[in-house]
Amino acid sequence: MAVKEIREFNRFYTNLIGALDYSRHLHTPFTLTEARVLYELAHGRRTDAADLRAALSLDAGHLSRMLAGFEEQQLVTRGPSEQDARRQRIELTSRGREAASLLEERSQEVVGSLVGRIAPDDRQRLTAAMRTVQDILRGDRRVPAADRLTLRGPRPGDLGWAVERNAAVYAAEFGWNEEYEALVARIVADFAATRDPEREALWIAEFDGRRAGCVFCVRDEAPGTARLRLLLVDPAARGHGIGGRLVEECISFARSAHYTELVLWTNDVLADARSIYERAGFELVGSRPHHSFGKDLVGQDWRLTL
């Protein structure tokens, strides 16, 4: 009985999302498999061909031909891995990132249209049921944390979530008052109003498909300098290396955007965050006491030469 119902659901769902005619459904020249590879390259940590093949259960020859086609279209570059010359490192070009971004945008539109027809209460039931299906079929205990984590760009609602979670977490853990929420709201509003996509970015960390953290990279006043802001890992998702991954992504982006320095400001009470910065290579360059957010604090300036 279970086999029959699962197969019936598979037929229903693949038809619903247009998986059998993906390119026409999303008005894209890419097949579903090609789009999945582009997504992994844009959002995941798997940048070696062997890792991509294993993660997506692809035939080696099929993946090799696909990557060769991407290379001809100037979507990717291929070369030996810095860690192991026997492995092939794959990186998206600017054209490839643009293609992946367009695919993401169209996928969001299609799913958004589907969800828009569902009543709010039913949406919660739907997403809860989807999480249950994933948990049962994959068995979370056997899935490495790295494979349960995804970093992505902002979607509608993410900016508001960043403000709300920062305010709620720091109020609960450190007793910070509404001054901090007001500061976060101004930072987020400025980002939304003046963001330069080539020089500024926001990453949302999803763990098991749920928002679990964020970090911003924005231009600083000093020429050639970027600023890391609002690093947050939700308490329920801590202990899986999410903060470190967010900082790594921010550093990588700052380098690719040709900044020469990445700076940040934090407070000495945020011991976990400071440990992440130290491991990433940041150096403490100054500190001074201040009274903010209803507390006596010691602010710290950190810097990383890129």
VMD Tcl script that draws the C-alpha trace (Angstrom):
set ca {
  {0.00 0.00 0.00}
  {2.80 2.44 0.91}
  {4.59 1.78 -2.39}
  {1.45 2.48 -4.38}
  {0.70 5.74 -2.54}
  {4.29 6.98 -2.81}
  {4.32 6.32 -6.56}
  {0.96 8.02 -6.93}
  {2.25 11.06 -5.01}
  {5.40 11.17 -7.17}
  {3.31 11.25 -10.35}
  {1.05 13.97 -8.92}
  {3.90 16.17 -7.67}
  {6.16 15.92 -10.71}
  {3.22 16.92 -12.88}
  {2.27 19.76 -10.50}
  {5.73 21.38 -10.55}
  {6.39 20.69 -14.23}
  {9.43 18.48 -13.59}
  {8.85 16.45 -16.76}
  {9.02 19.57 -18.94}
  {11.21 21.76 -16.76}
  {12.71 23.96 -19.48}
  {9.29 24.96 -20.86}
  {7.79 25.29 -17.38}
  {10.40 27.84 -16.30}
  {11.12 29.27 -19.77}
  {14.79 28.29 -19.52}
  {17.21 26.46 -21.84}
  {18.36 24.25 -18.96}
  {17.09 20.81 -18.05}
  {16.11 20.01 -14.48}
  {19.45 18.26 -13.89}
  {21.44 21.17 -15.33}
  {19.51 23.62 -13.17}
  {20.20 21.48 -10.10}
  {23.95 21.51 -10.80}
  {23.92 25.28 -11.26}
  {22.04 25.63 -7.98}
  {24.62 23.54 -6.12}
  {27.47 25.57 -7.57}
  {25.77 28.84 -6.63}
  {24.54 27.91 -3.16}
  {26.36 24.86 -1.86}
  {29.84 23.93 -0.76}
  {30.30 21.22 -3.39}
  {32.62 22.81 -5.92}
  {34.54 19.64 -6.82}
  {33.22 17.49 -9.65}
  {33.47 14.35 -7.50}
  {31.41 15.95 -4.73}
  {28.77 17.12 -7.19}
  {28.55 13.66 -8.70}
  {28.11 11.99 -5.33}
  {25.69 14.56 -3.93}
  {23.39 14.48 -6.95}
  {23.85 10.77 -7.78}
  {24.95 11.60 -11.32}
  {26.83 9.40 -13.77}
  {30.42 10.62 -14.13}
  {30.24 10.78 -17.91}
  {26.92 12.62 -17.84}
  {28.26 15.23 -15.41}
  {31.47 15.64 -17.39}
  {29.55 16.29 -20.62}
  {27.26 18.71 -18.82}
  {30.17 20.69 -17.36}
  {31.88 20.76 -20.73}
  {28.73 22.29 -22.17}
  {28.61 24.84 -19.37}
  {32.23 25.70 -20.07}
  {31.49 26.25 -23.77}
  {28.69 28.61 -22.75}
  {31.13 30.40 -20.41}
  {29.02 29.53 -17.38}
  {31.79 27.74 -15.45}
  {35.53 27.41 -15.27}
  {37.30 24.14 -14.45}
  {40.72 23.51 -12.99}
  {42.63 21.40 -10.47}
  {41.55 21.70 -6.84}
  {43.87 23.66 -4.57}
  {43.52 20.94 -1.93}
  {43.99 17.94 -4.24}
  {45.28 18.26 -7.81}
  {43.60 14.95 -8.68}
  {40.21 16.55 -8.12}
  {38.55 19.03 -10.48}
  {37.32 22.30 -9.01}
  {34.29 23.89 -10.65}
  {33.46 27.59 -10.29}
  {30.67 29.69 -11.74}
  {31.62 32.65 -13.88}
  {29.75 35.93 -13.57}
  {27.61 34.75 -16.48}
  {26.99 31.48 -14.68}
  {25.95 33.27 -11.50}
  {23.58 35.39 -13.52}
  {22.03 32.26 -15.07}
  {21.70 30.60 -11.65}
  {20.16 33.76 -10.21}
  {17.60 33.90 -13.04}
  {16.70 30.26 -12.48}
  {16.26 30.94 -8.78}
  {14.06 33.94 -9.49}
  {11.81 32.02 -11.89}
  {11.57 29.05 -9.53}
  {10.55 31.41 -6.74}
  {7.88 32.91 -8.96}
  {6.45 29.52 -9.91}
  {6.38 28.20 -6.36}
  {5.14 31.54 -5.06}
  {2.24 31.37 -7.49}
  {1.44 27.86 -6.31}
  {1.63 28.79 -2.61}
  {-0.38 31.96 -3.23}
  {-3.44 29.84 -3.99}
  {-3.22 28.07 -0.62}
  {-4.84 29.40 2.55}
  {-2.33 30.53 5.23}
  {-3.29 27.79 7.70}
  {-2.96 25.16 4.99}
  {0.49 26.48 4.06}
  {1.70 25.71 7.57}
  {0.24 22.21 7.36}
  {1.86 21.72 3.96}
  {5.36 22.79 5.00}
  {5.15 20.80 8.23}
  {4.15 17.72 6.26}
  {7.06 18.26 3.84}
  {9.52 18.47 6.71}
  {8.09 15.27 8.13}
  {8.53 13.49 4.81}
  {12.16 14.63 4.59}
  {12.93 13.65 8.18}
  {11.47 10.16 7.74}
  {12.97 9.36 4.35}
  {16.48 10.62 4.93}
  {16.91 10.02 8.65}
  {18.52 13.20 10.01}
  {20.96 11.35 12.26}
  {22.70 9.88 9.21}
  {22.91 13.12 7.25}
  {26.08 15.20 7.83}
  {25.40 18.73 9.07}
  {27.09 20.19 5.96}
  {24.51 18.48 3.76}
  {21.64 19.84 5.86}
  {22.90 23.42 5.49}
  {22.22 25.74 2.56}
  {23.26 29.35 2.11}
  {21.14 31.46 -0.22}
  {20.37 35.02 -1.13}
  {17.42 36.98 0.27}
  {13.79 36.25 -0.51}
  {10.65 38.18 0.42}
  {10.28 38.16 4.18}
  {13.96 37.53 4.93}
  {14.79 41.14 5.78}
  {11.99 41.29 8.30}
  {13.07 37.94 9.71}
  {16.65 39.23 10.16}
  {15.38 42.19 12.19}
  {12.98 40.12 14.29}
  {15.41 37.30 15.07}
  {18.30 39.61 15.94}
  {16.10 41.59 18.31}
  {14.50 38.53 19.91}
  {17.72 36.52 20.33}
  {19.78 39.36 21.82}
  {16.95 40.38 24.14}
  {16.61 36.80 25.40}
  {20.32 36.07 25.76}
  {21.79 39.43 26.76}
  {18.84 41.57 27.83}
  {19.36 44.15 25.08}
  {16.46 46.57 24.72}
  {14.64 48.11 21.77}
  {17.63 50.32 20.91}
  {19.29 47.28 19.38}
  {16.22 46.39 17.34}
  {16.10 49.98 16.06}
  {19.78 49.77 15.05}
  {19.23 46.48 13.21}
  {16.16 47.89 11.46}
  {18.17 50.89 10.21}
  {20.99 48.67 8.93}
  {18.56 46.40 7.11}
  {16.55 49.32 5.69}
  {19.71 50.99 4.39}
  {20.78 47.72 2.78}
  {17.42 47.33 1.06}
  {17.34 50.93 -0.14}
  {20.89 51.38 -1.42}
  {22.34 47.91 -2.04}
  {24.87 47.53 -4.86}
  {24.53 43.84 -5.85}
  {28.09 43.75 -7.16}
  {29.53 44.98 -3.87}
  {27.00 44.07 -1.17}
  {25.20 40.88 -0.24}
  {23.06 39.09 2.32}
  {23.11 35.37 2.98}
  {20.38 33.41 4.71}
  {21.42 30.08 6.21}
  {18.82 27.34 6.00}
  {19.22 24.23 8.13}
  {16.86 21.37 7.34}
  {14.97 23.81 5.12}
  {14.35 26.38 7.87}
  {15.94 29.80 8.33}
  {18.76 29.40 10.82}
  {21.04 32.42 10.45}
  {22.20 35.38 8.41}
  {25.07 37.74 7.68}
  {25.44 40.93 5.65}
  {28.42 42.24 3.69}
  {28.17 45.98 2.95}
  {30.43 48.79 1.77}
  {32.26 50.65 4.51}
  {33.06 54.36 4.48}
  {36.78 53.69 4.02}
  {37.77 53.10 0.36}
  {38.33 49.46 -0.53}
  {36.79 48.26 2.74}
  {33.79 46.01 3.29}
  {31.97 45.56 6.58}
  {30.53 42.32 7.96}
  {27.28 43.01 9.80}
  {24.54 41.26 11.75}
  {26.01 37.77 11.94}
  {23.35 35.63 13.61}
  {22.79 31.94 14.20}
  {19.44 31.00 15.66}
  {19.87 29.22 19.02}
  {17.94 26.17 17.83}
  {20.46 25.61 15.01}
  {23.74 26.18 16.84}
  {26.49 23.60 17.05}
  {26.57 22.77 13.33}
  {29.19 25.25 12.09}
  {26.64 27.62 10.57}
  {28.30 30.79 11.88}
  {31.64 29.78 10.46}
  {30.12 29.02 7.05}
  {28.37 32.39 6.95}
  {31.62 34.21 7.77}
  {33.51 32.16 5.15}
  {30.92 33.13 2.53}
  {31.18 36.79 3.48}
  {34.98 36.71 3.22}
  {34.87 34.93 -0.14}
  {32.41 37.47 -1.51}
  {34.47 40.43 -0.25}
  {37.54 39.04 -2.00}
  {35.66 38.42 -5.25}
  {34.31 41.98 -5.10}
  {37.94 43.21 -4.89}
  {37.80 44.71 -1.43}
  {41.18 44.89 0.27}
  {39.92 44.77 3.83}
  {36.94 43.35 5.74}
  {36.06 44.93 9.09}
  {33.42 44.40 11.74}
  {32.26 45.78 15.08}
  {31.07 43.55 17.89}
  {30.94 43.43 21.70}
  {33.10 41.42 24.08}
  {30.09 39.60 25.55}
  {29.55 37.82 22.23}
  {32.16 35.16 22.94}
  {30.97 32.61 20.36}
  {31.01 35.17 17.55}
  {34.45 36.40 18.54}
  {35.77 32.83 18.38}
  {34.43 32.50 14.84}
  {36.12 35.75 13.80}
  {39.44 34.66 15.29}
  {39.33 31.31 13.49}
  {38.60 33.12 10.23}
  {41.75 35.24 10.65}
  {40.31 38.53 11.94}
  {42.49 40.56 14.28}
  {41.29 42.73 17.16}
  {42.42 46.30 16.42}
  {40.63 48.32 19.09}
  {38.11 48.31 21.91}
  {36.33 50.84 24.09}
  {33.53 50.81 26.69}
  {30.10 52.19 25.83}
  {26.56 52.16 27.15}
  {24.14 50.91 24.50}
  {21.02 48.76 24.24}
  {20.42 49.30 27.97}
  {23.74 47.72 29.01}
  {27.33 48.65 29.81}
  {29.36 47.00 27.07}
  {32.83 46.91 25.55}
  {32.77 47.40 21.80}
  {35.46 45.81 19.66}
  {36.75 46.55 16.16}
  {38.11 43.61 14.15}
  {39.89 43.62 10.80}
  {40.87 41.07 8.14}
  {43.26 41.92 5.32}
  {41.98 40.24 2.14}
}
mol new
graphics top color blue
foreach p $ca { graphics top sphere $p radius 0.5 }
foreach p [lrange $ca 0 end-1] q [lrange $ca 1 end] { graphics top cylinder $p $q radius 0.2 }
display resetview
